[in-house]
Amino acid sequence: MAVFNYRARSTRGDLLEGRIEAASADQVAAQLVSGGITPVEIKEGAATKSDDRVPLLERFGAHAPNLTDLVLLCRQMYTLLKAGIPIVRGIRGLGQSTPNPRMTAVLHEVAGDLESGRELSAALARFPAVFAPIFVSMVRVGENTGQLDTVFARLAAYLEFDRTTRERIRTALRYPTMVLIAIGIAIGIINVFVIPAFANVFKSGHVELPLATEILIATSDFFVAWWKPLLGALVVTVFGLRRYVKTDAGRYRWDKLKLGLPIFGRIVQRATLARFARAFGLAYRAGVPLIQALTVVARAVGNDYVAERVLEMRNGVERGDTITRTAAATGLFTPMVLQMLEVGEETGAVDDLLEEVADFYEREVDYDIRNLSAAIEPLLIVAMGIMVLILALGVFLPMWDLASAVGLKR
């Protein structure tokens, strides 16, 4: 990605200058607008030594700050601000104590920006790979309302839920993933080593082979003859798909496909909608303008397909439609959720009802994750049973015929 120099105006009209790493000038403009900053001039520039620090750290094993690092940062910032410690002093202290070298470099850059007169939200917006748009927008709201400590507390709770959900899904998927990998390895070993040995025995015994055995031997011969091209094709396919998913079109299609997967799709959809409701309620309660809140939330849900639906909601609200009607038009929400949103709009408590929606989806996700293993285990048992049945019909039946033929000869 390129580095762009920008000049912009804050909400108070102050002139701001800085540098952002992004794919294009349009992306830089979108990041600035989502942070409440009006871009005046954006130019592509050469990277400086300070801009090269983060990639250099990555090469030596310093990973990008993850959700755990951000949760810890938010909690520490809340404690420091609540105690009345100056923000520059607090950020420099956090930069010295954080165990992530990349976060250390970012916090020192942020502290330097604050000392030069830049607002905290503008300083954070320079690092979009670390601080999401909703993070920057919430910090800006906290600066404007004087409730920065409360904002960091809410961000910590939001990021903590996001981290917990992702970890629980990964934990639930670990067992079935290992089983599927083991089945794949077993099938490969059987086709390459086991079946050819049995095939030689059958040929020497001149036994009439059943159809299942002939299919197994033909499949094994194919694998033995073409395993190198097949392995190469598999590697190329995996790398090709990984690169395709990183493109805008590929990421959109993959995000849409994930929502329709059996068993897993429902969990992904509900977790994404819980993230949307929690982020939207958080921004709405903090006082972020509705249109801007929908814009930054669309970039925070982590799913391009759902993000497009959220942007459609924003466009509908801009045309004068209610949140409930625009949400119903997306086709993502259940009737119960739509009813809760409608009540929230009628009573003026949209933020409270969004919290209820988030709690509802979180409970559904928790239930689905707890029952994920119970839903997958029957499928794994059926797969193992089919594999054993094929081996029994294809390998053991000819062995019995061979034993019978030897007995008759005696």
C-alpha positions as semicolon CSV with decimal commas, in nm:
position;residue;x (nm);y (nm);z (nm)
1;M;0,000;0,000;0,000
2;A;0,107;0,358;-0,066
3;V;0,158;0,641;0,184
4;F;-0,050;0,957;0,138
5;N;0,005;1,303;0,285
6;Y;-0,316;1,483;0,372
7;R;-0,435;1,826;0,485
8;A;-0,776;1,840;0,650
9;R;-1,001;2,042;0,880
10;S;-1,132;1,922;1,214
11;T;-1,487;1,983;1,334
12;R;-1,361;2,300;1,502
13;G;-1,199;2,421;1,181
14;D;-0,840;2,349;1,287
15;L;-0,596;2,261;1,009
16;L;-0,460;1,907;1,042
17;E;-0,175;1,746;0,851
18;G;-0,059;1,389;0,855
19;R;0,022;1,070;0,670
20;I;-0,191;0,759;0,616
21;E;-0,100;0,428;0,455
22;A;-0,382;0,313;0,225
23;A;-0,455;0,152;-0,111
24;S;-0,585;0,471;-0,275
25;A;-0,664;0,838;-0,215
26;D;-1,035;0,754;-0,202
27;Q;-0,971;0,515;0,086
28;V;-0,778;0,789;0,268
29;A;-1,070;1,028;0,220
30;A;-1,315;0,769;0,350
31;Q;-1,101;0,709;0,659
32;L;-1,080;1,080;0,733
33;V;-1,452;1,137;0,685
34;S;-1,537;0,839;0,906
35;G;-1,324;1,000;1,177
36;G;-1,511;1,329;1,149
37;I;-1,233;1,506;0,957
38;T;-1,296;1,696;0,631
39;P;-1,013;1,632;0,379
40;V;-0,878;1,938;0,197
41;E;-0,584;1,791;0,004
42;I;-0,454;1,435;-0,039
43;K;-0,126;1,360;-0,215
44;E;0,075;1,043;-0,250
45;G;0,416;1,075;-0,087
46;A;0,729;0,874;-0,023
47;A;0,757;0,672;0,295
48;T;0,973;0,816;0,571
49;K;1,178;0,631;0,828
50;S;0,902;0,658;1,085
51;D;0,654;0,508;0,838
52;D;0,891;0,216;0,775
53;R;0,916;0,123;1,141
54;V;0,602;-0,090;1,158
55;P;0,672;-0,308;0,848
56;L;1,032;-0,353;0,971
57;L;0,903;-0,470;1,308
58;E;0,671;-0,713;1,133
59;R;0,962;-0,869;0,947
60;F;1,130;-0,944;1,278
61;G;0,825;-1,114;1,424
62;A;0,624;-0,828;1,574
63;H;0,263;-0,912;1,492
64;A;-0,006;-0,651;1,439
65;P;-0,195;-0,552;1,756
66;N;-0,486;-0,792;1,801
67;L;-0,813;-0,759;1,990
68;T;-0,645;-0,855;2,317
69;D;-0,397;-0,567;2,280
70;L;-0,680;-0,323;2,200
71;V;-0,893;-0,439;2,495
72;L;-0,596;-0,393;2,729
73;L;-0,526;-0,049;2,580
74;C;-0,889;0,063;2,627
75;R;-0,900;-0,055;2,987
76;Q;-0,571;0,114;3,070
77;M;-0,679;0,437;2,900
78;Y;-1,004;0,433;3,098
79;T;-0,813;0,389;3,425
80;L;-0,560;0,662;3,341
81;L;-0,822;0,915;3,229
82;K;-1,041;0,838;3,531
83;A;-0,741;0,905;3,755
84;G;-0,679;1,241;3,588
85;I;-0,338;1,155;3,439
86;P;-0,249;1,375;3,136
87;I;-0,326;1,188;2,816
88;V;0,018;1,237;2,654
89;R;0,196;1,114;2,965
90;G;-0,043;0,819;2,990
91;I;0,001;0,712;2,625
92;R;0,380;0,732;2,649
93;G;0,368;0,520;2,963
94;L;0,148;0,264;2,791
95;G;0,387;0,261;2,496
96;Q;0,673;0,166;2,728
97;S;0,477;-0,107;2,908
98;T;0,295;-0,279;2,621
99;P;0,448;-0,616;2,524
100;N;0,375;-0,567;2,150
101;P;0,661;-0,380;1,974
102;R;0,431;-0,263;1,696
103;M;0,184;-0,119;1,945
104;T;0,476;0,053;2,118
105;A;0,578;0,220;1,791
106;V;0,218;0,325;1,717
107;L;0,162;0,472;2,065
108;H;0,486;0,672;2,048
109;E;0,372;0,812;1,712
110;V;0,032;0,900;1,861
111;A;0,195;1,071;2,160
112;G;0,414;1,273;1,924
113;D;0,106;1,383;1,728
114;L;-0,068;1,491;2,047
115;E;0,235;1,698;2,151
116;S;0,225;1,871;1,813
117;G;-0,135;1,978;1,874
118;R;-0,329;1,710;1,690
119;E;-0,645;1,563;1,841
120;L;-0,636;1,203;1,969
121;S;-0,891;1,082;1,714
122;A;-0,693;1,237;1,428
123;A;-0,374;1,076;1,558
124;L;-0,542;0,735;1,581
125;A;-0,689;0,773;1,229
126;R;-0,334;0,766;1,090
127;F;-0,317;0,395;1,174
128;P;-0,628;0,237;1,015
129;A;-0,468;-0,109;1,027
130;V;-0,467;-0,088;1,409
131;F;-0,766;0,130;1,497
132;A;-1,093;0,056;1,317
133;P;-1,317;0,340;1,194
134;I;-1,566;0,286;1,476
135;F;-1,281;0,309;1,727
136;V;-1,173;0,646;1,584
137;S;-1,530;0,777;1,563
138;M;-1,607;0,682;1,922
139;V;-1,291;0,852;2,045
140;R;-1,388;1,167;1,852
141;V;-1,730;1,165;2,015
142;G;-1,566;1,126;2,355
143;E;-1,340;1,424;2,285
144;N;-1,633;1,642;2,179
145;T;-1,854;1,544;2,475
146;G;-1,586;1,530;2,743
147;Q;-1,661;1,163;2,815
148;L;-1,347;1,006;2,676
149;D;-1,305;0,777;2,977
150;T;-1,660;0,641;2,936
151;V;-1,602;0,584;2,565
152;F;-1,289;0,378;2,632
153;A;-1,482;0,169;2,887
154;R;-1,755;0,097;2,630
155;L;-1,499;0,019;2,361
156;A;-1,328;-0,227;2,596
157;A;-1,658;-0,410;2,656
158;Y;-1,739;-0,417;2,283
159;L;-1,396;-0,546;2,182
160;E;-1,397;-0,801;2,466
161;F;-1,722;-0,953;2,336
162;D;-1,585;-0,959;1,982
163;R;-1,268;-1,136;2,097
164;T;-1,456;-1,387;2,312
165;T;-1,694;-1,478;2,028
166;R;-1,411;-1,537;1,780
167;E;-1,213;-1,747;2,028
168;R;-1,514;-1,963;2,110
169;I;-1,589;-2,025;1,742
170;R;-1,225;-2,121;1,677
171;T;-1,232;-2,354;1,978
172;A;-1,554;-2,519;1,862
173;L;-1,414;-2,573;1,512
174;R;-1,079;-2,712;1,625
175;Y;-1,201;-3,068;1,689
176;P;-1,395;-3,120;1,361
177;T;-1,111;-2,960;1,165
178;M;-0,857;-3,202;1,310
179;V;-1,089;-3,496;1,240
180;L;-1,138;-3,392;0,877
181;I;-0,763;-3,349;0,832
182;A;-0,703;-3,694;0,981
183;I;-0,963;-3,846;0,747
184;G;-0,797;-3,679;0,448
185;I;-0,453;-3,808;0,548
186;A;-0,592;-4,157;0,606
187;I;-0,758;-4,161;0,263
188;G;-0,432;-4,053;0,102
189;I;-0,228;-4,324;0,278
190;I;-0,484;-4,593;0,192
191;N;-0,491;-4,497;-0,177
192;V;-0,113;-4,468;-0,217
193;F;0,018;-4,751;0,001
194;V;-0,253;-4,990;0,126
195;I;-0,474;-5,059;-0,175
196;P;-0,181;-5,118;-0,421
197;A;-0,051;-5,392;-0,188
198;F;-0,391;-5,561;-0,180
199;A;-0,425;-5,522;-0,557
200;N;-0,108;-5,728;-0,611
201;V;-0,246;-6,002;-0,384
202;F;-0,575;-6,010;-0,574
203;K;-0,400;-6,029;-0,911
204;S;-0,181;-6,318;-0,799
205;G;-0,484;-6,506;-0,663
206;H;-0,685;-6,467;-0,987
207;V;-0,998;-6,379;-0,790
208;E;-1,296;-6,218;-0,961
209;L;-1,319;-5,871;-0,807
210;P;-1,646;-5,698;-0,716
211;L;-1,728;-5,357;-0,862
212;A;-1,639;-5,173;-0,538
213;T;-1,290;-5,325;-0,538
214;E;-1,232;-5,237;-0,904
215;I;-1,332;-4,877;-0,832
216;L;-1,095;-4,862;-0,534
217;I;-0,805;-5,005;-0,737
218;A;-0,874;-4,766;-1,028
219;T;-0,885;-4,471;-0,788
220;S;-0,564;-4,586;-0,622
221;D;-0,387;-4,625;-0,958
222;F;-0,495;-4,274;-1,051
223;F;-0,359;-4,131;-0,725
224;V;-0,030;-4,321;-0,754
225;A;0,022;-4,207;-1,115
226;W;-0,089;-3,847;-1,073
227;W;-0,018;-3,760;-0,709
228;K;0,247;-3,501;-0,797
229;P;0,025;-3,302;-1,039
230;L;-0,267;-3,337;-0,798
231;L;-0,058;-3,206;-0,508
232;G;0,067;-2,919;-0,723
233;A;-0,287;-2,837;-0,834
234;L;-0,403;-2,841;-0,471
235;V;-0,127;-2,601;-0,364
236;V;-0,196;-2,367;-0,657
237;T;-0,569;-2,375;-0,586
238;V;-0,520;-2,294;-0,217
239;F;-0,286;-2,003;-0,287
240;G;-0,504;-1,881;-0,573
241;L;-0,814;-1,881;-0,354
242;R;-0,628;-1,702;-0,075
243;R;-0,520;-1,429;-0,315
244;Y;-0,867;-1,407;-0,468
245;V;-1,030;-1,369;-0,126
246;K;-0,803;-1,071;-0,059
247;T;-0,950;-0,885;-0,358
248;D;-1,268;-0,680;-0,317
249;A;-1,480;-0,910;-0,536
250;G;-1,338;-1,227;-0,381
251;R;-1,384;-1,105;-0,025
252;Y;-1,744;-1,004;-0,100
253;R;-1,831;-1,343;-0,249
254;W;-1,659;-1,534;0,031
255;D;-1,837;-1,327;0,297
256;K;-2,171;-1,396;0,125
257;L;-2,089;-1,767;0,094
258;K;-2,002;-1,796;0,464
259;L;-2,352;-1,686;0,560
260;G;-2,505;-1,973;0,361
261;L;-2,286;-2,257;0,488
262;P;-2,464;-2,544;0,664
263;I;-2,445;-2,521;1,045
264;F;-2,160;-2,264;1,041
265;G;-2,341;-2,004;0,830
266;R;-2,605;-1,942;1,096
267;I;-2,336;-1,885;1,361
268;V;-2,141;-1,647;1,137
269;Q;-2,455;-1,452;1,047
270;R;-2,574;-1,414;1,405
271;A;-2,226;-1,321;1,531
272;T;-2,196;-1,059;1,255
273;L;-2,540;-0,912;1,330
274;A;-2,459;-0,909;1,702
275;R;-2,144;-0,713;1,620
276;F;-2,350;-0,475;1,404
277;A;-2,615;-0,418;1,671
278;R;-2,358;-0,370;1,948
279;A;-2,147;-0,130;1,741
280;F;-2,450;0,063;1,613
281;G;-2,598;0,093;1,962
282;L;-2,261;0,201;2,099
283;A;-2,220;0,474;1,836
284;Y;-2,583;0,587;1,861
285;R;-2,570;0,614;2,240
286;A;-2,245;0,808;2,224
287;G;-2,407;1,069;1,999
288;V;-2,253;0,985;1,663
289;P;-2,482;1,123;1,386
290;L;-2,703;0,847;1,244
291;I;-2,567;0,860;0,888
292;Q;-2,207;0,865;1,007
293;A;-2,280;0,587;1,258
294;L;-2,414;0,358;0,986
295;T;-2,112;0,439;0,768
296;V;-1,852;0,350;1,030
297;V;-2,050;0,048;1,154
298;A;-2,058;-0,089;0,797
299;R;-1,679;-0,095;0,804
300;A;-1,672;-0,252;1,152
301;V;-1,895;-0,558;1,102
302;G;-1,616;-0,758;0,937
303;N;-1,829;-0,889;0,651
304;D;-1,845;-0,709;0,315
305;Y;-2,183;-0,857;0,223
306;V;-2,345;-0,742;0,548
307;A;-2,160;-0,410;0,516
308;E;-2,326;-0,352;0,180
309;R;-2,666;-0,415;0,337
310;V;-2,583;-0,166;0,616
311;L;-2,486;0,096;0,358
312;E;-2,822;0,034;0,191
313;M;-2,980;0,111;0,528
314;R;-2,780;0,435;0,539
315;N;-2,898;0,531;0,192
316;G;-3,258;0,459;0,294
317;V;-3,225;0,674;0,607
318;E;-3,080;0,954;0,394
319;R;-3,391;0,936;0,175
320;G;-3,610;0,976;0,484
321;D;-3,703;0,612;0,558
322;T;-3,704;0,480;0,913
323;I;-3,438;0,246;1,047
324;T;-3,697;-0,033;1,074
325;R;-3,807;-0,012;0,709
326;T;-3,451;0,002;0,580
327;A;-3,352;-0,289;0,805
328;A;-3,649;-0,494;0,679
329;A;-3,546;-0,428;0,318
330;T;-3,205;-0,591;0,376
331;G;-3,359;-0,930;0,459
332;L;-3,102;-0,993;0,733
333;F;-3,313;-0,945;1,045
334;T;-3,583;-1,163;1,198
335;P;-3,937;-1,022;1,250
336;M;-3,880;-1,011;1,625
337;V;-3,573;-0,792;1,585
338;L;-3,753;-0,564;1,341
339;Q;-4,036;-0,527;1,592
340;M;-3,786;-0,433;1,864
341;L;-3,633;-0,170;1,636
342;E;-3,976;-0,029;1,558
343;V;-4,058;0,000;1,927
344;G;-3,723;0,169;1,983
345;E;-3,794;0,430;1,717
346;E;-4,142;0,495;1,853
347;T;-4,020;0,538;2,211
348;G;-3,696;0,721;2,128
349;A;-3,486;0,444;2,284
350;V;-3,314;0,306;1,976
351;D;-2,985;0,259;2,161
352;D;-3,148;0,055;2,437
353;L;-3,336;-0,162;2,187
354;L;-3,016;-0,213;1,984
355;E;-2,852;-0,337;2,302
356;E;-3,143;-0,579;2,341
357;V;-3,097;-0,694;1,980
358;A;-2,725;-0,747;2,042
359;D;-2,801;-0,944;2,360
360;F;-3,051;-1,158;2,167
361;Y;-2,803;-1,246;1,894
362;E;-2,527;-1,306;2,148
363;R;-2,746;-1,555;2,333
364;E;-2,824;-1,729;2,004
365;V;-2,453;-1,742;1,916
366;D;-2,371;-1,879;2,261
367;Y;-2,636;-2,150;2,223
368;D;-2,520;-2,243;1,872
369;I;-2,155;-2,261;1,976
370;R;-2,234;-2,480;2,278
371;N;-2,427;-2,718;2,051
372;L;-2,184;-2,700;1,758
373;S;-1,997;-3,016;1,850
374;A;-2,325;-3,204;1,898
375;A;-2,435;-3,094;1,548
376;I;-2,106;-3,186;1,379
377;E;-2,035;-3,520;1,548
378;P;-2,314;-3,712;1,365
379;L;-2,180;-3,587;1,031
380;L;-1,828;-3,700;1,122
381;I;-1,958;-4,040;1,237
382;V;-2,145;-4,084;0,908
383;A;-1,832;-3,988;0,710
384;M;-1,621;-4,236;0,906
385;G;-1,887;-4,505;0,862
386;I;-1,898;-4,453;0,484
387;M;-1,519;-4,478;0,463
388;V;-1,514;-4,800;0,667
389;L;-1,800;-4,945;0,460
390;I;-1,617;-4,874;0,133
391;L;-1,302;-5,038;0,265
392;A;-1,497;-5,338;0,392
393;L;-1,676;-5,393;0,061
394;G;-1,375;-5,318;-0,153
395;V;-1,097;-5,492;0,040
396;F;-1,231;-5,754;0,279
397;L;-1,488;-5,918;0,047
398;P;-1,219;-6,013;-0,211
399;M;-1,000;-6,138;0,076
400;W;-1,278;-6,374;0,183
401;D;-1,321;-6,492;-0,175
402;L;-0,946;-6,548;-0,199
403;A;-0,945;-6,750;0,124
404;S;-1,235;-6,959;-0,006
405;A;-1,052;-7,027;-0,334
406;V;-0,738;-7,137;-0,148
407;G;-0,947;-7,369;0,072
408;L;-1,106;-7,532;-0,231
409;K;-0,768;-7,594;-0,394
410;R;-0,654;-7,777;-0,083
